[in-house]
């Protein structure tokens, strides 16, 4: 089942020069990048992206972290890509992320409440469609 998902290399991953490594793992798995954008997102995009978390204690620190530098946003396409990328990314908490995953191999920090865990991947088809529309409105 071919799907599309949004993948973001967060500011910590961009700053550490890990865009190429993330893209390599995505492409090595057989997925295809169909849209990319290197940008510093504005607050409005991030508030829409993280809308379901508004009012939670980590919302403001997360938005501040995400506007702190460049991100590399991608629309990735492939068979069961949502599930597949989340497996490539590993557990949200880098401390318990399995070796061989992006977070397990490269993420170093778990600054509660800010998630400096290198990458974001949509968690469902509904989220992917909503997130892609936010980051790539003309796509």
N, CA, C and O atoms as a DFTB+ gen file, in Angstrom:
556 C
 N C O
     1  1       0.834      -1.179       0.000
     2  2       0.000       0.000       0.000
     3  2       0.881       1.245       0.000
     4  3       1.536       1.532       1.002
     5  1       0.910       1.981      -1.092
     6  2       1.733       3.181      -1.187
     7  2       1.098       4.304      -0.382
     8  3      -0.092       4.592      -0.514
     9  1       1.908       4.925       0.446
    10  2       1.480       6.022       1.304
    11  2       2.486       7.156       1.176
    12  3       3.560       7.011       0.591
    13  1       2.095       8.287       1.747
    14  2       3.011       9.418       1.908
    15  2       3.039       9.808       3.373
    16  3       2.040       9.688       4.082
    17  1       4.196      10.278       3.818
    18  2       4.344      10.734       5.189
    19  2       5.215      11.978       5.222
    20  3       5.977      12.247       4.293
    21  1       5.092      12.724       6.298
    22  2       5.977      13.865       6.514
    23  2       7.092      13.423       7.440
    24  3       6.847      12.843       8.498
    25  1       8.313      13.703       7.033
    26  2       9.488      13.464       7.869
    27  2      10.198      14.797       8.023
    28  3      10.375      15.529       7.050
    29  1      10.603      15.110       9.238
    30  2      11.353      16.340       9.493
    31  2      12.631      15.993      10.233
    32  3      12.601      15.311      11.257
    33  1      13.761      16.468       9.707
    34  2      14.997      16.450      10.473
    35  2      14.961      17.739      11.293
    36  3      14.976      18.840      10.743
    37  1      14.914      17.584      12.597
    38  2      14.750      18.719      13.513
    39  2      16.040      19.540      13.614
    40  3      17.081      19.121      13.109
    41  1      15.973      20.714      14.267
    42  2      17.158      21.577      14.343
    43  2      18.410      20.890      14.881
    44  3      19.512      21.192      14.422
    45  1      18.274      19.976      15.838
    46  2      19.462      19.294      16.359
    47  2      20.105      18.401      15.305
    48  3      21.329      18.284      15.256
    49  1      19.297      17.774      14.466
    50  2      19.823      16.929      13.396
    51  2      20.465      17.736      12.284
    52  3      21.508      17.349      11.756
    53  1      19.847      18.863      11.920
    54  2      20.424      19.734      10.885
    55  2      21.747      20.309      11.378
    56  3      22.743      20.303      10.654
    57  1      21.750      20.800      12.603
    58  2      22.966      21.402      13.182
    59  2      24.118      20.409      13.225
    60  3      25.274      20.797      13.054
    61  1      23.824      19.150      13.449
    62  2      24.868      18.126      13.538
    63  2      25.217      17.511      12.186
    64  3      26.025      16.584      12.124
    65  1      24.622      18.012      11.103
    66  2      24.958      17.522       9.773
    67  2      24.436      16.128       9.473
    68  3      25.097      15.352       8.783
    69  1      23.254      15.803       9.986
    70  2      22.722      14.452       9.824
    71  2      21.647      14.316       8.745
    72  3      21.047      13.249       8.611
    73  1      21.393      15.371       7.979
    74  2      20.394      15.275       6.906
    75  2      20.742      14.130       5.958
    76  3      19.887      13.302       5.646
    77  1      21.966      14.079       5.508
    78  2      22.391      13.050       4.562
    79  2      22.212      11.647       5.106
    80  3      21.784      10.750       4.379
    81  1      22.531      11.446       6.368
    82  2      22.372      10.131       6.993
    83  2      20.903       9.722       7.052
    84  3      20.565       8.570       6.777
    85  1      20.037      10.657       7.406
    86  2      18.608      10.358       7.468
    87  2      18.080      10.031       6.066
    88  3      17.358       9.050       5.887
    89  1      18.436      10.844       5.088
    90  2      17.996      10.606       3.709
    91  2      18.535       9.263       3.206
    92  3      17.815       8.511       2.550
    93  1      19.787       8.968       3.510
    94  2      20.381       7.697       3.089
    95  2      19.585       6.512       3.624
    96  3      19.321       5.558       2.892
    97  1      19.204       6.567       4.888
    98  2      18.442       5.467       5.479
    99  2      17.055       5.347       4.860
   100  3      16.562       4.242       4.637
   101  1      16.434       6.482       4.586
   102  2      15.109       6.480       3.945
   103  2      15.211       5.858       2.554
   104  3      14.426       4.977       2.202
   105  1      16.172       6.317       1.774
   106  2      16.309       5.809       0.405
   107  2      16.804       4.368       0.386
   108  3      16.402       3.592      -0.482
   109  1      17.664       3.999       1.320
   110  2      18.141       2.614       1.382
   111  2      17.019       1.639       1.677
   112  3      17.082       0.473       1.288
   113  1      15.994       2.116       2.364
   114  2      14.829       1.288       2.683
   115  2      13.906       1.147       1.469
   116  3      12.975       0.342       1.487
   117  1      14.165       1.928       0.417
   118  2      13.363       1.838      -0.796
   119  2      12.283       2.895      -0.910
   120  3      11.453       2.841      -1.817
   121  1      12.287       3.857       0.003
   122  2      11.314       4.948      -0.060
   123  2      11.845       6.055      -0.951
   124  3      13.044       6.142      -1.216
   125  1      10.926       6.903      -1.409
   126  2      11.280       7.961      -2.359
   127  2      10.903       9.319      -1.787
   128  3       9.801       9.499      -1.267
   129  1      11.831      10.280      -1.886
   130  2      11.543      11.655      -1.505
   131  2      10.820      12.316      -2.669
   132  3      11.320      12.318      -3.794
   133  1       9.638      12.881      -2.401
   134  2       8.870      13.508      -3.473
   135  2       8.771      15.020      -3.302
   136  3       8.338      15.715      -4.222
   137  1       9.165      15.541      -2.142
   138  2       9.237      16.985      -1.908
   139  2      10.173      17.211      -0.722
   140  3      10.163      16.442       0.239
   141  1      10.979      18.267      -0.796
   142  2      11.896      18.599       0.303
   143  2      11.951      20.112       0.471
   144  3      11.707      20.865      -0.472
   145  1      12.275      20.541       1.680
   146  2      12.426      21.969       1.961
   147  2      13.327      22.151       3.170
   148  3      13.040      21.635       4.250
   149  1      14.414      22.885       2.987
   150  2      15.275      23.289       4.091
   151  2      14.838      24.690       4.477
   152  3      14.924      25.613       3.667
   153  1      14.367      24.858       5.712
   154  2      13.809      26.146       6.111
   155  2      13.924      26.330       7.622
   156  3      14.181      25.383       8.365
   157  1      13.730      27.553       8.047
   158  2      13.524      27.837       9.458
   159  2      12.033      28.119       9.601
   160  3      11.554      29.166       9.166
   161  1      11.301      27.193      10.206
   162  2       9.846      27.349      10.243
   163  2       9.424      28.508      11.143
   164  3      10.094      28.832      12.123
   165  1       8.308      29.117      10.788
   166  2       7.792      30.176      11.650
   167  2       6.829      29.574      12.673
   168  3       6.369      28.441      12.536
   169  1       6.551      30.346      13.666
   170  2       5.719      29.904      14.782
   171  2       4.335      29.447      14.323
   172  3       3.796      28.482      14.865
   173  1       3.757      30.122      13.337
   174  2       2.414      29.777      12.867
   175  2       2.360      28.346      12.322
   176  3       1.417      27.610      12.610
   177  1       3.356      27.954      11.546
   178  2       3.407      26.584      11.014
   179  2       3.497      25.588      12.153
   180  3       2.793      24.579      12.169
   181  1       4.370      25.882      13.109
   182  2       4.574      24.942      14.211
   183  2       3.366      24.849      15.130
   184  3       3.069      23.772      15.646
   185  1       2.669      25.947      15.343
   186  2       1.457      25.895      16.157
   187  2       0.391      25.045      15.483
   188  3      -0.343      24.321      16.156
   189  1       0.300      25.124      14.163
   190  2      -0.642      24.265      13.435
   191  2      -0.184      22.805      13.477
   192  3      -0.988      21.896      13.682
   193  1       1.121      22.598      13.280
   194  2       1.675      21.239      13.271
   195  2       1.443      20.535      14.615
   196  3       1.043      19.372      14.654
   197  1       1.695      21.244      15.698
   198  2       1.589      20.657      17.043
   199  2       0.273      21.030      17.733
   200  3       0.199      21.036      18.962
   201  1      -0.752      21.337      16.960
   202  2      -2.028      21.813      17.498
   203  2      -2.599      20.918      18.600
   204  3      -3.122      21.421      19.594
   205  1      -2.502      19.603      18.431
   206  2      -3.098      18.697      19.429
   207  2      -2.380      18.764      20.778
   208  3      -2.881      18.243      21.774
   209  1      -1.214      19.401      20.810
   210  2      -0.455      19.502      22.068
   211  2      -0.601      20.860      22.750
   212  3      -0.047      21.073      23.828
   213  1      -1.340      21.776      22.134
   214  2      -1.516      23.094      22.761
   215  2      -2.107      22.916      24.149
   216  3      -3.017      22.114      24.358
   217  1      -1.565      23.690      25.107
   218  2      -2.015      23.618      26.488
   219  2      -1.243      22.625      27.334
   220  3      -1.355      22.641      28.560
   221  1      -0.460      21.760      26.699
   222  2       0.358      20.806      27.454
   223  2       1.656      21.487      27.873
   224  3       2.098      22.418      27.201
   225  1       2.276      21.046      28.967
   226  2       3.463      21.741      29.477
   227  2       4.644      21.777      28.507
   228  3       5.468      22.688      28.580
   229  1       4.740      20.818      27.614
   230  2       5.882      20.771      26.700
   231  2       5.648      21.531      25.402
   232  3       6.567      21.660      24.594
   233  1       4.422      22.041      25.183
   234  2       4.103      22.696      23.915
   235  2       5.025      23.891      23.635
   236  3       5.676      23.938      22.591
   237  1       5.084      24.839      24.546
   238  2       5.877      26.055      24.321
   239  2       7.373      25.754      24.160
   240  3       7.988      26.268      23.226
   241  1       7.979      24.944      25.031
   242  2       9.401      24.619      24.812
   243  2       9.649      23.901      23.487
   244  3      10.685      24.108      22.856
   245  1       8.710      23.064      23.065
   246  2       8.863      22.344      21.796
   247  2       8.826      23.310      20.613
   248  3       9.660      23.224      19.712
   249  1       7.861      24.227      20.618
   250  2       7.772      25.212      19.542
   251  2       9.031      26.078      19.528
   252  3       9.578      26.349      18.459
   253  1       9.494      26.512      20.687
   254  2      10.713      27.336      20.762
   255  2      11.921      26.578      20.221
   256  3      12.744      27.157      19.511
   257  1      12.036      25.310      20.542
   258  2      13.122      24.493      20.008
   259  2      13.034      24.402      18.484
   260  3      14.044      24.547      17.796
   261  1      11.847      24.167      17.960
   262  2      11.693      23.971      16.524
   263  2      11.908      25.252      15.720
   264  3      12.265      25.176      14.545
   265  1      11.699      26.435      16.323
   266  2      11.981      27.692      15.604
   267  2      13.426      28.144      15.809
   268  3      13.832      29.176      15.274
   269  1      14.202      27.381      16.578
   270  2      15.569      27.798      16.936
   271  2      16.582      27.622      15.814
   272  3      17.703      28.119      15.924
   273  1      16.226      26.935      14.748
   274  2      17.163      26.711      13.659
   275  2      16.482      26.087      12.465
   276  3      15.263      25.924      12.437
   277  1      17.283      25.743      11.484
   278  2      16.742      25.149      10.262
   279  2      16.251      23.725      10.507
   280  3      16.766      23.006      11.363
   281  1      15.243      23.344       9.734
   282  2      14.758      21.974       9.693
   283  2      14.763      21.533       8.231
   284  3      14.752      22.362       7.321
   285  1      14.779      20.233       8.024
   286  2      14.704      19.677       6.673
   287  2      13.442      18.846       6.605
   288  3      13.390      17.730       7.123
   289  1      12.415      19.399       5.957
   290  2      11.116      18.739       5.844
   291  2      11.041      17.975       4.533
   292  3      11.495      18.454       3.494
   293  1      10.459      16.775       4.592
   294  2      10.368      15.915       3.410
   295  2       9.004      15.246       3.341
   296  3       8.432      14.864       4.362
   297  1       8.501      15.112       2.142
   298  2       7.390      14.206       1.897
   299  2       8.028      12.944       1.327
   300  3       8.722      12.976       0.311
   301  1       7.773      11.843       2.007
   302  2       8.380      10.567       1.639
   303  2       7.260       9.613       1.234
   304  3       6.211       9.551       1.875
   305  1       7.506       8.881       0.169
   306  2       6.482       8.006      -0.403
   307  2       6.995       6.576      -0.462
   308  3       8.174       6.335      -0.724
   309  1       6.095       5.634      -0.216
   310  2       6.458       4.236      -0.348
   311  2       5.436       3.310       0.272
   312  3       4.473       3.755       0.897
   313  1       5.649       2.043       0.097
   314  2       4.777       1.015       0.629
   315  2       4.887       1.004       2.157
   316  3       5.959       0.748       2.704
   317  1       3.766       1.284       2.843
   318  2       3.706       1.314       4.314
   319  2       4.780       2.224       4.916
   320  3       5.381       1.897       5.939
   321  1       5.012       3.364       4.271
   322  2       6.090       4.275       4.668
   323  2       5.896       4.874       6.062
   324  3       6.878       5.154       6.750
   325  1       4.666       5.070       6.482
   326  2       4.437       5.665       7.810
   327  2       4.995       4.736       8.884
   328  3       5.799       5.150       9.718
   329  1       4.574       3.514       8.856
   330  2       5.059       2.508       9.801
   331  2       6.560       2.276       9.615
   332  3       7.306       2.165      10.588
   333  1       6.987       2.204       8.366
   334  2       8.396       1.933       8.073
   335  2       9.324       3.020       8.569
   336  3      10.367       2.722       9.151
   337  1       8.959       4.304       8.345
   338  2       9.845       5.364       8.827
   339  2       9.875       5.402      10.349
   340  3      10.933       5.622      10.937
   341  1       8.744       5.194      10.988
   342  2       8.732       5.222      12.448
   343  2       9.619       4.113      13.010
   344  3      10.224       4.279      14.069
   345  1       9.695       3.001      12.318
   346  2      10.611       1.932      12.716
   347  2      12.066       2.356      12.503
   348  3      12.923       2.098      13.348
   349  1      12.341       3.011      11.367
   350  2      13.698       3.527      11.120
   351  2      14.107       4.557      12.164
   352  3      15.263       4.596      12.585
   353  1      13.149       5.399      12.587
   354  2      13.449       6.467      13.539
   355  2      13.777       5.916      14.919
   356  3      14.682       6.424      15.581
   357  1      13.066       4.894      15.363
   358  2      13.271       4.345      16.699
   359  2      12.406       5.034      17.733
   360  3      11.664       5.966      17.420
   361  1      12.505       4.574      18.955
   362  2      11.702       5.106      20.061
   363  2      11.946       6.598      20.240
   364  3      13.049       7.095      20.012
   365  1      10.895       7.303      20.654
   366  2      10.977       8.752      20.849
   367  2      12.082       9.125      21.831
   368  3      12.793      10.109      21.620
   369  1      12.230       8.360      22.884
   370  2      13.263       8.599      23.891
   371  2      14.570       7.973      23.406
   372  3      14.670       6.748      23.331
   373  1      15.578       8.794      23.073
   374  2      16.832       8.259      22.544
   375  2      17.540       7.286      23.480
   376  3      18.307       6.440      23.021
   377  1      17.298       7.391      24.771
   378  2      17.947       6.498      25.730
   379  2      17.531       5.051      25.523
   380  3      18.323       4.136      25.752
   381  1      16.287       4.837      25.090
   382  2      15.807       3.472      24.898
   383  2      15.653       3.098      23.426
   384  3      15.253       1.976      23.113
   385  1      15.966       4.020      22.525
   386  2      15.875       3.712      21.092
   387  2      16.903       2.639      20.741
   388  3      18.059       2.707      21.158
   389  1      16.472       1.671      19.985
   390  2      17.322       0.527      19.653
   391  2      18.508       0.926      18.774
   392  3      18.365       1.780      17.899
   393  1      19.669       0.322      18.997
   394  2      20.786       0.516      18.075
   395  2      20.343       0.124      16.673
   396  3      19.575      -0.821      16.494
   397  1      20.831       0.854      15.688
   398  2      20.442       0.616      14.306
   399  2      19.338       1.542      13.843
   400  3      19.089       1.661      12.643
   401  1      18.662       2.209      14.793
   402  2      17.665       3.208      14.430
   403  2      18.330       4.576      14.394
   404  3      19.426       4.750      14.929
   405  1      17.676       5.544      13.770
   406  2      18.238       6.892      13.682
   407  2      18.458       7.455      15.077
   408  3      19.542       7.952      15.382
   409  1      17.447       7.384      15.918
   410  2      17.588       7.922      17.278
   411  2      18.534       7.082      18.121
   412  3      19.301       7.623      18.918
   413  1      18.490       5.776      17.955
   414  2      19.380       4.897      18.715
   415  2      20.838       5.117      18.379
   416  3      21.702       4.993      19.247
   417  1      21.122       5.443      17.129
   418  2      22.510       5.638      16.695
   419  2      23.008       7.060      16.889
   420  3      24.201       7.262      17.112
   421  1      22.121       8.060      16.811
   422  2      22.598       9.440      16.754
   423  2      22.031      10.392      17.798
   424  3      22.684      11.382      18.130
   425  1      20.848      10.132      18.323
   426  2      20.256      11.086      19.281
   427  2      20.967      10.960      20.623
   428  3      21.287       9.859      21.072
   429  1      21.207      12.105      21.253
   430  2      21.978      12.113      22.494
   431  2      21.213      12.643      23.680
   432  3      21.527      12.303      24.821
   433  1      20.213      13.470      23.433
   434  2      19.608      14.203      24.530
   435  2      18.127      13.925      24.647
   436  3      17.432      13.709      23.655
   437  1      17.671      13.935      25.857
   438  2      16.246      13.891      26.138
   439  2      16.003      14.978      27.169
   440  3      15.856      14.704      28.360
   441  1      15.963      16.216      26.691
   442  2      15.788      17.385      27.545
   443  2      14.325      17.579      27.862
   444  3      13.629      18.297      27.145
   445  1      13.857      16.970      28.892
   446  2      12.459      17.153      29.254
   447  2      12.230      18.611      29.584
   448  3      12.997      19.169      30.367
   449  1      11.231      19.252      29.039
   450  2      10.200      18.685      28.179
   451  2      10.500      18.826      26.689
   452  3       9.627      18.524      25.875
   453  1      11.681      19.264      26.297
   454  2      11.981      19.441      24.873
   455  2      12.551      18.148      24.303
   456  3      13.491      17.573      24.853
   457  1      11.973      17.703      23.201
   458  2      12.389      16.450      22.589
   459  2      13.454      16.693      21.526
   460  3      13.128      16.902      20.358
   461  1      14.692      16.669      21.915
   462  2      15.806      16.795      20.975
   463  2      16.164      15.392      20.501
   464  3      17.170      14.807      20.903
   465  1      15.312      14.883      19.639
   466  2      15.473      13.497      19.210
   467  2      15.593      13.362      17.691
   468  3      15.217      12.342      17.115
   469  1      16.117      14.394      17.063
   470  2      16.550      14.418      15.666
   471  2      15.480      14.444      14.588
   472  3      15.583      15.231      13.647
   473  1      14.455      13.607      14.696
   474  2      13.505      13.490      13.587
   475  2      12.057      13.430      14.069
   476  3      11.760      13.056      15.204
   477  1      11.184      13.811      13.161
   478  2       9.735      13.649      13.342
   479  2       9.224      12.840      12.165
   480  3       9.677      13.022      11.035
   481  1       8.286      11.951      12.428
   482  2       7.577      11.237      11.375
   483  2       6.102      11.157      11.728
   484  3       5.754      10.901      12.881
   485  1       5.247      11.370      10.764
   486  2       3.800      11.295      10.995
   487  2       3.441       9.940      11.591
   488  3       4.075       8.928      11.290
   489  1       2.407       9.933      12.447
   490  2       2.055       8.690      13.129
   491  2       0.853       7.957      12.532
   492  3       0.506       6.869      12.992
   493  1       0.217       8.537      11.520
   494  2      -0.939       7.884      10.894
   495  2      -1.191       8.527       9.537
   496  3      -0.612       9.565       9.217
   497  1      -2.050       7.909       8.747
   498  2      -2.397       8.490       7.450
   499  2      -3.100       9.829       7.618
   500  3      -2.868      10.753       6.840
   501  1      -3.953       9.940       8.622
   502  2      -4.664      11.192       8.875
   503  2      -3.670      12.290       9.255
   504  3      -3.731      13.399       8.724
   505  1      -2.754      11.977      10.176
   506  2      -1.734      12.963      10.569
   507  2      -0.844      13.330       9.393
   508  3      -0.515      14.501       9.205
   509  1      -0.455      12.345       8.605
   510  2       0.409      12.612       7.455
   511  2      -0.257      13.580       6.488
   512  3       0.379      14.532       6.037
   513  1      -1.518      13.357       6.164
   514  2      -2.226      14.243       5.236
   515  2      -2.307      15.662       5.801
   516  3      -2.080      16.635       5.083
   517  1      -2.630      15.771       7.087
   518  2      -2.736      17.092       7.729
   519  2      -1.382      17.794       7.765
   520  3      -1.291      18.979       7.445
   521  1      -0.332      17.073       8.151
   522  2       1.002      17.660       8.268
   523  2       1.582      18.037       6.908
   524  3       2.194      19.097       6.776
   525  1       1.405      17.204       5.911
   526  2       1.904      17.526       4.570
   527  2       1.234      18.799       4.064
   528  3       1.892      19.640       3.453
   529  1      -0.061      18.951       4.310
   530  2      -0.785      20.152       3.885
   531  2      -0.256      21.409       4.572
   532  3      -0.274      22.490       3.983
   533  1       0.208      21.278       5.796
   534  2       0.773      22.413       6.531
   535  2       2.140      22.804       5.963
   536  3       2.394      23.979       5.697
   537  1       3.010      21.823       5.780
   538  2       4.402      22.091       5.377
   539  2       4.579      22.265       3.870
   540  3       5.484      22.971       3.425
   541  1       3.718      21.625       3.091
   542  2       3.797      21.689       1.628
   543  2       2.412      21.995       1.064
   544  3       1.808      21.130       0.430
   545  1       1.898      23.198       1.279
   546  2       0.513      23.518       0.891
   547  2       0.250      23.430      -0.609
   548  3      -0.896      23.234      -1.017
   549  1       1.262      23.568      -1.424
   550  2       1.072      23.513      -2.878
   551  2       1.305      22.119      -3.440
   552  3       1.260      21.923      -4.654
   553  1       1.549      21.164      -2.579
   554  2       1.895      19.819      -3.020
   555  2       0.653      19.006      -3.275
   556  3       0.746      17.840      -3.656
